[in-house]
Amino acid sequence: MAGDGVGGTRGRWDAAEGRVREVACDESGSDGENLLGGNTDVFAHASVALPVDAAAECVREIRRRIRSPAEEYKANHLLREKHRAVLVWLLSADGPIHGRAHVHLTEKAFLVVDRAVGLLLGDPAVAVSLYRQGPEVFGTDAWRTFLVTANTLLRVRPGGPRNRGGQAVPATGETPHAAGKAPHAAGETPHATGKGSSTTGEAPGAAGEDTPTTGEAPNTAGKALPGVGEASGTPEDAFFATVDALVRAAPGSEAAGILRRLAAHRQRAEAYRTRMRAAPALFPVLNPLFPALRHTAAHWSADGRPVVLVHDRQNALTPGRTARIVQAARRDGIALHGLRLVDSRDDARVQIADFLAGIARRIASDELAGTGDPELTACLWPYVAAESVWGDARSRARLAPAGETPGRATEINSGV
């Protein structure tokens, strides 16, 4: 790897690894199950298979090139235009992580549709068609209302009675969600010990928690679609009222036909919410972290070599969940030998994963919005998983090295 500025060779790196491959991981864009009301529209999970000394060399080289006085570097340092050359170097074929890093992306809005269709139809394959047709057929505002009500339908707080608005009554001592978490700088992921606001790993200030959306959404002609998002007593009422209004607005469309099928299974939605309130699933059904971890383990162990994932501390990764992730992976033939949590400040490998996750999230989000940077998108492309959970066809073709069929969030999110 001569000329990359960090010295050594990949052969030295390979020799430094033992029989078990340690892979360092971090994420960017985590809002728990609050996929439509959070700070970001993309979740990125990055993993890096570098020995500790090589990762430390890489961090030192990034510092040398950027020359910032900051004590802790984040992805947003690399994303600044004045440091573009450093970012391109890091991701380039001659850079220090090429062939040794991987990114799994999740388009949050698509994950909501994937899960809602999976719950109500048991046939998530139609989620792609519905997601890609929805905005054009129903109008962007009405479609947004559908996404929000679907997110609220699937996101269930455990326990207790419900008030007249359908909102779960907070458990005694529960911190209200109005306080909210201050948005972090682009590409940044907070590194205070234990990410997330609770054991669910969700950010505070989550919009739509068991509260039906109110207000009407205009269609593409600028007229309100009657019934879309009208105030209702429960999340089920709000979701199915929205579905009914969309069907009536475009009755002959393929998308409306899919929604009719959803509407026929309200009982499944009600049974799901009852079940989740009584006995919540170990893995929240909309949290993209858990399927991303499983994918990461499968990717790095595909050659038969067992892996241990070394992950930045994250409140969502409770001891019970980490044990189940390892157990379920082994059961399904994935050679995951462990999942260990560390403080990124103490492990240069996790710092590199943090850089990559933040960079990938920003590049992917820009591409999704139609404002992508062709050079940076091309630099990221070799790292992105073909199995990324991504529904938008245009941006997917630019981001992922596979065909148009999106990956699916694995069923480790077992509540659906």
C-alpha positions as CSV (number, residue, x, y, z in Angstrom):
1,M,0.0,0.0,0.0
2,A,2.9,2.3,-0.8
3,G,2.0,5.9,-1.2
4,D,-1.1,5.8,1.0
5,G,0.5,7.9,3.7
6,V,0.0,5.3,6.5
7,G,2.8,2.9,5.8
8,G,2.8,-0.9,5.8
9,T,0.9,-3.3,3.6
10,R,-2.3,-5.2,3.6
11,G,-0.2,-8.3,3.9
12,R,1.0,-7.0,7.3
13,W,-2.6,-6.3,8.3
14,D,-3.7,-9.8,7.4
15,A,-0.8,-11.4,9.3
16,A,-1.7,-9.4,12.4
17,E,-5.2,-11.0,12.4
18,G,-5.8,-14.2,14.2
19,R,-8.1,-17.0,13.3
20,V,-11.1,-14.9,14.5
21,R,-11.6,-11.7,12.6
22,E,-12.4,-8.6,14.8
23,V,-14.6,-6.1,13.0
24,A,-15.1,-2.6,14.4
25,C,-18.5,-1.0,13.9
26,D,-20.4,2.2,14.4
27,E,-23.6,3.9,13.1
28,S,-24.9,7.2,12.0
29,G,-28.4,8.5,11.8
30,S,-30.0,6.5,14.6
31,D,-33.4,7.7,15.7
32,G,-34.6,4.3,17.0
33,E,-38.1,3.6,15.7
34,N,-38.8,7.3,15.0
35,L,-38.0,6.9,11.3
36,L,-40.2,9.8,10.0
37,G,-39.8,12.4,12.7
38,G,-36.1,12.2,13.4
39,N,-33.1,14.2,12.3
40,T,-32.1,12.1,9.3
41,D,-33.7,10.2,6.4
42,V,-30.9,7.6,6.2
43,F,-29.3,5.2,8.7
44,A,-25.8,4.0,7.9
45,H,-23.9,1.2,9.7
46,A,-20.2,1.0,8.9
47,S,-17.7,-1.8,9.7
48,V,-14.0,-1.9,9.4
49,A,-11.6,-4.9,9.5
50,L,-8.3,-3.2,10.4
51,P,-5.8,-4.2,13.1
52,V,-5.6,-1.8,16.0
53,D,-2.1,-0.4,15.0
54,A,-3.1,0.1,11.4
55,A,-6.3,2.0,12.5
56,A,-4.3,4.1,14.8
57,E,-1.9,5.0,12.0
58,C,-4.9,5.9,9.8
59,V,-6.3,8.2,12.5
60,R,-3.0,9.9,12.9
61,E,-2.7,10.4,9.2
62,I,-6.1,12.0,9.0
63,R,-5.1,14.3,11.8
64,R,-1.9,15.2,10.0
65,R,-3.7,16.0,6.8
66,I,-6.6,18.0,8.3
67,R,-4.5,19.8,10.9
68,S,-7.5,20.7,13.1
69,P,-7.0,21.5,16.8
70,A,-10.1,19.5,17.7
71,E,-9.4,16.8,20.3
72,E,-11.9,14.3,18.7
73,Y,-12.4,14.2,15.0
74,K,-15.8,13.4,13.5
75,A,-17.1,12.7,10.0
76,N,-18.1,16.4,9.6
77,H,-14.5,17.4,9.7
78,L,-13.9,15.2,6.6
79,L,-17.0,16.4,4.9
80,R,-16.0,20.1,4.9
81,E,-15.1,21.2,1.4
82,K,-11.7,22.4,2.4
83,H,-10.9,18.8,3.4
84,R,-12.3,17.2,0.3
85,A,-9.0,15.8,-0.8
86,V,-8.6,14.0,2.5
87,L,-12.0,12.4,2.2
88,V,-11.3,11.3,-1.4
89,W,-8.0,9.8,-0.2
90,L,-9.7,7.9,2.6
91,L,-12.2,6.3,0.3
92,S,-10.0,5.8,-2.7
93,A,-8.7,2.5,-4.1
94,D,-5.2,3.5,-2.9
95,G,-6.5,4.6,0.5
96,P,-6.1,2.9,3.9
97,I,-9.6,1.3,4.2
98,H,-10.3,0.1,0.6
99,G,-11.2,-3.6,0.7
100,R,-11.2,-3.5,4.5
101,A,-14.5,-1.6,5.2
102,H,-18.2,-2.1,4.5
103,V,-21.4,0.0,4.8
104,H,-25.0,-1.1,5.1
105,L,-27.5,1.6,4.3
106,T,-31.2,1.9,5.3
107,E,-33.6,4.3,3.7
108,K,-35.8,5.0,6.7
109,A,-39.1,5.7,4.8
110,F,-38.7,2.5,2.8
111,L,-38.2,0.5,5.9
112,V,-41.5,1.8,7.3
113,V,-43.3,0.6,4.1
114,D,-41.4,-2.7,4.1
115,R,-42.5,-3.4,7.7
116,A,-46.1,-2.3,7.3
117,V,-46.6,-4.4,4.2
118,G,-44.9,-7.3,5.8
119,L,-47.1,-7.1,8.8
120,L,-50.5,-6.8,7.0
121,L,-49.9,-8.9,3.9
122,G,-47.1,-11.3,4.8
123,D,-45.8,-10.5,1.3
124,P,-43.2,-7.7,1.6
125,A,-42.2,-8.1,-2.1
126,V,-45.0,-5.6,-3.0
127,A,-43.5,-3.0,-0.7
128,V,-41.1,-1.9,-3.4
129,S,-43.9,-1.3,-5.9
130,L,-46.0,0.6,-3.4
131,Y,-43.1,2.7,-2.3
132,R,-42.0,3.7,-5.7
133,Q,-45.5,4.5,-7.0
134,G,-46.9,6.1,-3.9
135,P,-45.6,9.7,-4.2
136,E,-46.5,10.1,-7.8
137,V,-49.9,8.5,-7.6
138,F,-51.1,10.1,-4.4
139,G,-49.1,13.3,-4.2
140,T,-46.1,13.8,-1.9
141,D,-48.0,15.3,1.0
142,A,-50.6,12.6,1.1
143,W,-47.9,10.0,0.7
144,R,-46.0,11.5,3.6
145,T,-49.1,11.3,5.8
146,F,-49.4,7.6,4.9
147,L,-45.7,7.1,5.9
148,V,-46.2,8.9,9.2
149,T,-49.4,7.0,10.2
150,A,-47.7,3.7,9.2
151,N,-44.7,4.6,11.4
152,T,-47.1,5.4,14.3
153,L,-49.0,2.1,13.7
154,L,-45.9,0.0,14.0
155,R,-44.2,1.9,16.9
156,V,-45.8,0.7,20.1
157,R,-44.9,1.7,23.7
158,P,-45.3,-1.2,26.2
159,G,-47.9,-1.5,28.9
160,G,-50.8,0.2,30.4
161,P,-54.0,2.0,29.6
162,R,-54.4,4.5,26.7
163,N,-55.9,7.9,26.8
164,R,-58.8,9.1,24.6
165,G,-56.4,10.2,21.9
166,G,-54.9,6.8,21.5
167,Q,-51.6,7.8,23.2
168,A,-49.9,5.4,25.5
169,V,-49.9,6.7,29.1
170,P,-46.2,7.1,30.1
171,A,-45.0,4.7,32.8
172,T,-44.3,6.2,36.2
173,G,-41.1,8.1,36.2
174,E,-40.8,8.0,32.4
175,T,-39.1,11.1,31.0
176,P,-41.4,13.1,28.7
177,H,-40.3,13.1,25.1
178,A,-40.9,16.8,24.6
179,A,-37.4,17.7,25.8
180,G,-35.8,16.3,22.6
181,K,-32.2,15.8,21.7
182,A,-30.3,18.6,20.1
183,P,-29.6,17.8,16.4
184,H,-25.9,17.0,15.9
185,A,-23.7,18.4,13.2
186,A,-23.9,16.7,9.8
187,G,-22.1,13.4,9.9
188,E,-21.7,13.4,13.6
189,T,-22.7,10.7,16.0
190,P,-22.6,11.5,19.8
191,H,-20.1,9.5,21.8
192,A,-21.1,10.0,25.3
193,T,-21.1,6.6,27.0
194,G,-24.2,4.9,25.8
195,K,-25.9,6.3,22.7
196,G,-29.6,6.6,22.6
197,S,-32.1,7.9,25.1
198,S,-33.3,4.7,26.5
199,T,-32.9,1.0,26.3
200,T,-34.9,1.1,23.0
201,G,-32.1,3.3,21.6
202,E,-34.5,5.9,20.4
203,A,-33.9,9.6,20.3
204,P,-36.1,11.8,22.5
205,G,-38.5,14.1,21.0
206,A,-39.9,11.4,18.8
207,A,-42.8,12.6,16.7
208,G,-45.9,10.4,16.2
209,E,-45.7,8.3,19.3
210,D,-49.1,6.6,19.3
211,T,-50.6,10.0,18.4
212,P,-52.6,10.1,15.1
213,T,-51.6,12.7,12.6
214,T,-53.9,15.6,12.2
215,G,-54.6,17.9,9.3
216,E,-55.3,17.2,5.6
217,A,-52.6,16.7,3.0
218,P,-53.0,18.1,-0.5
219,N,-52.7,15.9,-3.6
220,T,-50.6,16.7,-6.7
221,A,-53.3,19.1,-7.9
222,G,-53.1,21.0,-4.6
223,K,-56.5,19.9,-3.4
224,A,-57.0,18.2,0.0
225,L,-57.7,14.5,-0.1
226,P,-60.7,14.1,2.2
227,G,-59.9,11.9,5.2
228,V,-56.2,11.8,4.8
229,G,-54.6,12.3,8.3
230,E,-57.9,13.3,9.9
231,A,-57.8,13.1,13.7
232,S,-58.8,9.7,14.9
233,G,-59.1,7.8,18.2
234,T,-56.2,5.3,17.7
235,P,-53.2,4.8,15.5
236,E,-55.2,2.1,13.8
237,D,-58.0,4.5,13.0
238,A,-55.6,7.1,11.6
239,F,-53.7,4.6,9.4
240,F,-56.7,2.9,7.9
241,A,-58.6,6.2,7.4
242,T,-55.5,7.4,5.5
243,V,-55.4,4.2,3.4
244,D,-59.1,4.5,2.6
245,A,-58.7,8.2,1.5
246,L,-55.8,7.3,-0.8
247,V,-57.7,4.5,-2.4
248,R,-60.6,6.7,-3.1
249,A,-58.3,9.4,-4.6
250,A,-56.7,7.0,-7.1
251,P,-59.0,4.0,-7.3
252,G,-57.7,2.5,-10.6
253,S,-54.0,2.6,-9.7
254,E,-51.8,-0.4,-8.9
255,A,-50.8,1.4,-5.7
256,A,-54.4,1.7,-4.6
257,G,-54.9,-2.0,-5.3
258,I,-52.1,-2.8,-2.8
259,L,-53.6,-0.4,-0.3
260,R,-57.0,-2.2,-0.6
261,R,-55.2,-5.4,0.3
262,L,-53.7,-3.7,3.4
263,A,-57.1,-2.4,4.4
264,A,-58.5,-6.0,4.5
265,H,-56.2,-6.9,7.3
266,R,-57.0,-4.4,10.1
267,Q,-57.3,-7.2,12.5
268,R,-53.7,-8.1,12.1
269,A,-52.7,-4.6,12.9
270,E,-54.9,-4.5,16.0
271,A,-53.6,-7.9,17.2
272,Y,-50.0,-6.7,16.6
273,R,-50.4,-3.6,18.7
274,T,-52.2,-5.5,21.5
275,R,-49.4,-8.0,21.5
276,M,-46.7,-5.4,21.6
277,R,-48.3,-3.5,24.4
278,A,-48.6,-6.6,26.5
279,A,-45.2,-8.2,25.7
280,P,-42.9,-6.0,23.6
281,A,-40.6,-7.8,21.2
282,L,-37.0,-7.9,22.2
283,F,-36.0,-6.1,19.0
284,P,-38.2,-3.1,18.2
285,V,-39.6,-3.8,14.7
286,L,-38.5,-0.5,13.1
287,N,-35.0,-0.1,14.6
288,P,-32.6,-0.5,11.6
289,L,-29.6,-1.2,13.9
290,F,-30.4,-4.8,14.6
291,P,-30.8,-6.1,11.0
292,A,-27.7,-4.1,10.0
293,L,-25.6,-5.9,12.7
294,R,-26.8,-9.2,11.4
295,H,-25.9,-8.3,7.9
296,T,-22.5,-7.1,9.0
297,A,-21.7,-10.4,10.7
298,A,-22.9,-12.3,7.6
299,H,-20.8,-10.2,5.3
300,W,-17.5,-10.5,7.2
301,S,-17.9,-14.3,7.9
302,A,-18.9,-15.2,4.4
303,D,-15.5,-16.8,3.8
304,G,-16.0,-19.1,6.7
305,R,-13.8,-17.2,9.1
306,P,-15.6,-16.5,12.4
307,V,-16.0,-12.8,13.5
308,V,-16.3,-10.8,16.6
309,L,-18.0,-7.4,16.2
310,V,-16.6,-4.6,18.3
311,H,-19.2,-1.9,18.5
312,D,-19.3,1.6,19.9
313,R,-21.4,1.8,23.0
314,Q,-25.1,2.0,22.2
315,N,-28.0,1.9,24.7
316,A,-30.1,-0.2,22.3
317,L,-27.5,-3.0,22.6
318,T,-28.5,-4.4,25.9
319,P,-26.9,-7.6,27.2
320,G,-30.1,-9.5,26.4
321,R,-30.2,-8.2,22.8
322,T,-26.5,-8.8,22.2
323,A,-26.8,-12.3,23.4
324,R,-29.8,-13.0,21.2
325,I,-28.1,-11.5,18.1
326,V,-25.2,-13.8,18.5
327,Q,-27.5,-16.8,19.3
328,A,-29.7,-16.2,16.3
329,A,-26.8,-15.6,13.9
330,R,-25.2,-18.9,14.9
331,R,-28.5,-20.7,14.6
332,D,-28.7,-19.5,11.0
333,G,-25.2,-20.5,10.1
334,I,-23.5,-17.1,10.5
335,A,-20.1,-17.5,12.3
336,L,-20.6,-14.6,14.8
337,H,-18.5,-15.5,17.8
338,G,-19.3,-12.4,19.9
339,L,-20.4,-8.8,20.1
340,R,-18.4,-6.5,22.3
341,L,-19.1,-2.9,23.2
342,V,-16.3,-0.3,23.6
343,D,-15.9,3.4,23.9
344,S,-14.8,4.7,20.5
345,R,-12.3,7.0,22.2
346,D,-10.4,4.0,23.3
347,D,-10.4,2.1,20.0
348,A,-9.1,3.7,16.8
349,R,-10.8,1.0,14.7
350,V,-14.2,2.2,15.9
351,Q,-13.2,5.8,15.2
352,I,-12.6,4.9,11.6
353,A,-16.0,3.1,11.5
354,D,-17.5,6.3,12.9
355,F,-15.9,8.4,10.2
356,L,-17.2,6.0,7.5
357,A,-20.7,5.8,8.9
358,G,-21.1,9.6,9.1
359,I,-19.6,10.1,5.6
360,A,-21.8,7.4,4.1
361,R,-25.0,8.7,5.7
362,R,-24.4,12.2,4.4
363,I,-23.4,11.1,0.8
364,A,-26.4,8.7,0.7
365,S,-28.8,11.3,2.0
366,D,-27.7,13.9,-0.5
367,E,-28.1,11.3,-3.3
368,L,-31.6,10.5,-2.1
369,A,-32.5,14.2,-2.2
370,G,-31.2,14.5,-5.7
371,T,-28.3,16.7,-4.7
372,G,-25.6,14.1,-4.7
373,D,-21.9,14.8,-5.5
374,P,-21.0,12.4,-8.3
375,E,-17.3,12.1,-7.2
376,L,-18.1,11.3,-3.6
377,T,-20.9,8.9,-4.5
378,A,-18.5,7.1,-6.8
379,C,-16.0,7.0,-4.0
380,L,-18.5,5.5,-1.6
381,W,-19.9,2.9,-4.1
382,P,-17.4,0.1,-3.5
383,Y,-18.2,0.1,0.2
384,V,-22.0,-0.1,0.0
385,A,-23.8,-3.4,0.6
386,A,-25.8,-4.7,-2.3
387,E,-28.3,-5.8,0.4
388,S,-28.9,-2.3,1.7
389,V,-32.5,-1.6,2.6
390,W,-33.2,1.0,0.0
391,G,-36.4,1.6,-2.0
392,D,-35.7,4.7,-4.1
393,A,-34.7,3.4,-7.6
394,R,-32.8,6.4,-8.9
395,S,-30.5,6.9,-5.9
396,R,-30.1,3.2,-5.4
397,A,-28.6,2.8,-8.9
398,R,-26.0,5.3,-8.0
399,L,-25.2,4.1,-4.5
400,A,-25.3,0.3,-4.5
401,P,-23.4,-2.2,-6.7
402,A,-26.4,-4.4,-7.3
403,G,-29.6,-4.5,-9.3
404,E,-32.8,-2.6,-8.5
405,T,-34.2,-5.1,-6.0
406,P,-33.7,-3.7,-2.5
407,G,-32.4,-5.7,0.4
408,R,-34.9,-6.6,3.2
409,A,-34.6,-5.9,6.8
410,T,-34.0,-9.3,8.4
411,E,-36.6,-10.9,10.5
412,I,-34.5,-10.5,13.7
413,N,-36.9,-7.6,14.3
414,S,-39.2,-10.3,15.3
415,G,-42.3,-8.3,16.4
416,V,-43.7,-8.4,12.8
